[in-house]
Every structure is written in C-alpha cells, then in structure tokens.
Amino acid sequence: MAFLKIWIGAAVAIALFLAMQVVLEQRAERFERAPTVQRT
C-alpha cells in the first residue's frame, strides 16, 4: 500500500505541475495579446 500511495502522490504532483505550466502559458499569451487588442 505504501508504494501505491507514493506512486499516486507522484502522479498527482506531476499532473498539478503540468496543469500549472499550461495555466501560466495561457496567462502569458493573454498578457501578450491584450495590449494589441487594446491598441486597435
């Protein structure tokens, strides 16, 4: 059971890490595109 908990915990940590990267990338794109939209 201990090994299962470790693997599950690692999988969750990796999933959260990847999710945060996607969110940060989307936010970066929004900030980069926002000025161009406001200028027009």
A tleap script that builds the chain and sets N, CA, C and O, in Angstrom:
source leaprc.protein.ff14SB
mol = sequence {
  NMET ALA PHE LEU LYS ILE TRP ILE GLY ALA
  ALA VAL ALA ILE ALA LEU PHE LEU ALA MET
  GLN VAL VAL LEU GLU GLN ARG ALA GLU ARG
  PHE GLU ARG ALA PRO THR VAL GLN ARG CTHR
}
set mol.1.N position { 0.832 -1.213 0.000 }
set mol.1.CA position { 0.000 0.000 0.000 }
set mol.1.C position { 0.865 1.261 0.000 }
set mol.1.O position { 0.512 2.268 -0.614 }
set mol.2.N position { 1.995 1.192 0.694 }
set mol.2.CA position { 2.859 2.378 0.765 }
set mol.2.C position { 3.342 2.768 -0.631 }
set mol.2.O position { 3.378 3.945 -0.989 }
set mol.3.N position { 3.715 1.738 -1.419 }
set mol.3.CA position { 4.201 2.037 -2.768 }
set mol.3.C position { 3.101 2.654 -3.616 }
set mol.3.O position { 3.351 3.572 -4.398 }
set mol.4.N position { 1.876 2.148 -3.461 }
set mol.4.CA position { 0.750 2.700 -4.230 }
set mol.4.C position { 0.543 4.160 -3.863 }
set mol.4.O position { 0.324 4.998 -4.739 }
set mol.5.N position { 0.612 4.469 -2.578 }
set mol.5.CA position { 0.406 5.860 -2.140 }
set mol.5.C position { 1.494 6.760 -2.717 }
set mol.5.O position { 1.221 7.886 -3.131 }
set mol.6.N position { 2.723 6.260 -2.742 }
set mol.6.CA position { 3.831 7.061 -3.277 }
set mol.6.C position { 3.616 7.322 -4.764 }
set mol.6.O position { 3.784 8.448 -5.231 }
set mol.7.N position { 3.238 6.266 -5.515 }
set mol.7.CA position { 3.022 6.431 -6.956 }
set mol.7.C position { 1.863 7.371 -7.223 }
set mol.7.O position { 1.941 8.224 -8.107 }
set mol.8.N position { 0.773 7.216 -6.453 }
set mol.8.CA position { -0.393 8.095 -6.638 }
set mol.8.C position { -0.002 9.538 -6.321 }
set mol.8.O position { -0.363 10.459 -7.054 }
set mol.9.N position { 0.727 9.729 -5.241 }
set mol.9.CA position { 1.147 11.080 -4.861 }
set mol.9.C position { 2.037 11.696 -5.927 }
set mol.9.O position { 1.904 12.877 -6.247 }
set mol.10.N position { 2.948 10.898 -6.477 }
set mol.10.CA position { 3.835 11.407 -7.527 }
set mol.10.C position { 3.029 11.762 -8.773 }
set mol.10.O position { 3.273 12.793 -9.401 }
set mol.11.N position { 2.075 10.914 -9.130 }
set mol.11.CA position { 1.249 11.168 -10.318 }
set mol.11.C position { 0.453 12.456 -10.141 }
set mol.11.O position { 0.352 13.258 -11.069 }
set mol.12.N position { -0.110 12.655 -8.953 }
set mol.12.CA position { -0.893 13.869 -8.688 }
set mol.12.C position { 0.010 15.097 -8.749 }
set mol.12.O position { -0.372 16.123 -9.312 }
set mol.13.N position { 1.202 14.996 -8.172 }
set mol.13.CA position { 2.130 16.132 -8.174 }
set mol.13.C position { 2.522 16.500 -9.606 }
set mol.13.O position { 2.567 17.678 -9.960 }
set mol.14.N position { 2.803 15.486 -10.423 }
set mol.14.CA position { 3.178 15.746 -11.819 }
set mol.14.C position { 2.008 16.372 -12.566 }
set mol.14.O position { 2.193 17.307 -13.344 }
set mol.15.N position { 0.798 15.855 -12.329 }
set mol.15.CA position { -0.392 16.387 -13.007 }
set mol.15.C position { -0.596 17.854 -12.637 }
set mol.15.O position { -0.883 18.681 -13.502 }
set mol.16.N position { -0.448 18.176 -11.347 }
set mol.16.CA position { -0.625 19.565 -10.911 }
set mol.16.C position { 0.461 20.454 -11.515 }
set mol.16.O position { 0.191 21.583 -11.926 }
set mol.17.N position { 1.691 19.936 -11.566 }
set mol.17.CA position { 2.797 20.716 -12.123 }
set mol.17.C position { 2.543 21.033 -13.594 }
set mol.17.O position { 2.739 22.166 -14.032 }
set mol.18.N position { 2.104 20.023 -14.359 }
set mol.18.CA position { 1.823 20.239 -15.780 }
set mol.18.C position { 0.650 21.190 -15.942 }
set mol.18.O position { 0.662 22.041 -16.832 }
set mol.19.N position { -0.359 21.057 -15.095 }
set mol.19.CA position { -1.538 21.931 -15.187 }
set mol.19.C position { -1.129 23.384 -14.932 }
set mol.19.O position { -1.595 24.292 -15.619 }
set mol.20.N position { -0.261 23.598 -13.946 }
set mol.20.CA position { 0.176 24.963 -13.639 }
set mol.20.C position { 0.955 25.548 -14.818 }
set mol.20.O position { 0.811 26.730 -15.131 }
set mol.21.N position { 1.782 24.723 -15.472 }
set mol.21.CA position { 2.546 25.215 -16.620 }
set mol.21.C position { 1.604 25.649 -17.729 }
set mol.21.O position { 1.817 26.686 -18.357 }
set mol.22.N position { 0.553 24.855 -17.977 }
set mol.22.CA position { -0.412 25.195 -19.033 }
set mol.22.C position { -1.114 26.498 -18.686 }
set mol.22.O position { -1.294 27.358 -19.548 }
set mol.23.N position { -1.515 26.649 -17.415 }
set mol.23.CA position { -2.219 27.868 -16.997 }
set mol.23.C position { -1.305 29.084 -17.147 }
set mol.23.O position { -1.734 30.134 -17.626 }
set mol.24.N position { -0.044 28.935 -16.733 }
set mol.24.CA position { 0.885 30.066 -16.831 }
set mol.24.C position { 1.132 30.434 -18.289 }
set mol.24.O position { 1.245 31.613 -18.623 }
set mol.25.N position { 1.218 29.422 -19.164 }
set mol.25.CA position { 1.434 29.703 -20.584 }
set mol.25.C position { 0.236 30.435 -21.162 }
set mol.25.O position { 0.394 31.373 -21.943 }
set mol.26.N position { -0.967 30.007 -20.778 }
set mol.26.CA position { -2.178 30.659 -21.282 }
set mol.26.C position { -2.237 32.101 -20.782 }
set mol.26.O position { -2.609 33.001 -21.535 }
set mol.27.N position { -1.876 32.328 -19.525 }
set mol.27.CA position { -1.887 33.690 -18.978 }
set mol.27.C position { -0.864 34.550 -19.712 }
set mol.27.O position { -1.144 35.708 -20.023 }
set mol.28.N position { 0.301 34.008 -19.989 }
set mol.28.CA position { 1.345 34.756 -20.695 }
set mol.28.C position { 0.848 35.153 -22.078 }
set mol.28.O position { 1.072 36.280 -22.521 }
set mol.29.N position { 0.174 34.229 -22.762 }
set mol.29.CA position { -0.342 34.543 -24.097 }
set mol.29.C position { -1.391 35.637 -24.002 }
set mol.29.O position { -1.444 36.527 -24.851 }
set mol.30.N position { -2.224 35.574 -22.976 }
set mol.30.CA position { -3.275 36.582 -22.825 }
set mol.30.C position { -2.657 37.956 -22.577 }
set mol.30.O position { -3.110 38.951 -23.143 }
set mol.31.N position { -1.626 38.017 -21.735 }
set mol.31.CA position { -0.990 39.302 -21.431 }
set mol.31.C position { -0.290 39.854 -22.672 }
set mol.31.O position { -0.243 41.067 -22.879 }
set mol.32.N position { 0.254 38.955 -23.496 }
set mol.32.CA position { 0.947 39.417 -24.702 }
set mol.32.C position { -0.052 39.911 -25.743 }
set mol.32.O position { 0.221 40.867 -26.470 }
set mol.33.N position { -1.200 39.263 -25.811 }
set mol.33.CA position { -2.195 39.627 -26.825 }
set mol.33.C position { -3.070 40.791 -26.362 }
set mol.33.O position { -3.629 41.507 -27.193 }
set mol.34.N position { -3.195 40.990 -25.058 }
set mol.34.CA position { -4.081 42.036 -24.531 }
set mol.34.C position { -3.693 43.431 -25.048 }
set mol.34.O position { -4.571 44.154 -25.519 }
set mol.35.N position { -2.423 43.836 -24.980 }
set mol.35.CA position { -2.046 45.182 -25.444 }
set mol.35.C position { -2.429 45.407 -26.905 }
set mol.35.O position { -2.893 46.490 -27.261 }
set mol.36.N position { -2.241 44.398 -27.751 }
set mol.36.CA position { -2.558 44.561 -29.174 }
set mol.36.C position { -4.054 44.760 -29.346 }
set mol.36.O position { -4.486 45.536 -30.198 }
set mol.37.N position { -4.839 44.067 -28.549 }
set mol.37.CA position { -6.296 44.202 -28.657 }
set mol.37.C position { -6.721 45.581 -28.171 }
set mol.37.O position { -7.617 46.194 -28.750 }
set mol.38.N position { -6.084 46.073 -27.112 }
set mol.38.CA position { -6.467 47.377 -26.567 }
set mol.38.C position { -6.057 48.500 -27.520 }
set mol.38.O position { -6.748 49.516 -27.599 }
set mol.39.N position { -4.960 48.339 -28.237 }
set mol.39.CA position { -4.487 49.390 -29.139 }
set mol.39.C position { -5.462 49.602 -30.290 }
set mol.39.O position { -5.731 50.738 -30.679 }
set mol.40.N position { -5.986 48.520 -30.829 }
set mol.40.CA position { -6.849 48.642 -32.016 }
set mol.40.C position { -8.152 49.314 -31.663 }
set mol.40.O position { -9.003 49.504 -32.532 }
savepdb mol mol.pdb
quit
